[in-house]
Amino acid sequence: MSGKRIAVFAISAVFGLLVTIGIIYLKIPLPVTIPILNIQNIGFGTDAYKFAYSNVLLLFLSTAGIAFIWLDYFLKTDFLKK
């Protein structure tokens, strides 16, 4: 059980880091734009120095948190009580 719990922490942290880096550094054009919302790209295409540090932290915590919740559910480690 402790191996699963360590895996939940490690995988969610790595996932959060990779998604955060991808959103900040990559700028992927969408094949179809959404004119009402003015969405044309996924990501910002900048670097972390031009991006606010608080936003980097919030982006990391939110993506890692979502991964943590789903991994806890799928691996049944019961960090989050029912």
N, C-alpha and C positions, 0 to 999 in steps of 0.2 A: 504494500500500500504506500509506503514512503517513496518508493521508486516512481509510482504514478504521480504522487504529489510533486515531486521534484520535476518530473517531466511536464506537468501542467504549468508550473512557474517558468521553466526554461523555454518551452515552446511558445508560450504566450508572450514572453519578453522578446524573443527573437522575432516573432511575427509582428509585434508592435513596432520594433525597430526597423524592420524591412519595409513595412507599409509607410511609416513616417518618412523614411529616406526617399521612398518612391514617390510619395505625394509632393514632397518639397522639390526634389531635383528633376523629376520627369515632367514633361508636358506632352501628353498623348492626345492628338486630335481625335475627336469623335467622328464616326462616319456620317452621322446625322446630327445636325445641331438642333438645339431646343430654343427657338427664337423667343418664346414667352419668358423663359428664365435667363436668356442670354448665356447659355452654357455651350461652349465650343470645344473645351479641352478637359481632360482629367489631369489634375496636377497643376503645379504652379510654375515649374521650369525656372527655379531660382536656386539660391544656395541658403544655407542655414544662417549666414551672417545678415542677409537682408530680410530674413524671416524672423519675427519676434520670438524670443526664447520661450516666453510663456505659451505661445501657440504651439511650439515644438513639443513642449512638455504635455500640453493638453491633448494634442494629436496622438502622441505616444501612449498616454494613459488610456485614452478612449479605445484605441485599436487593441491594445494589450488586454484591456478589461473585457472587451467583447470576446476575444479569443480565450481568455481565462474562463469565462462563464460557459462557453460551448465545450471547451475541453473538460471542464469539471463535470458537465452533464454527460458527455460521451464516455469518459473514462470512469465515471461513477466514483469519484474520490470524496464526495460529500463535504467539500469545503463550504458550499452554500447549502444551508439546511432547507428542507422542503416546507 
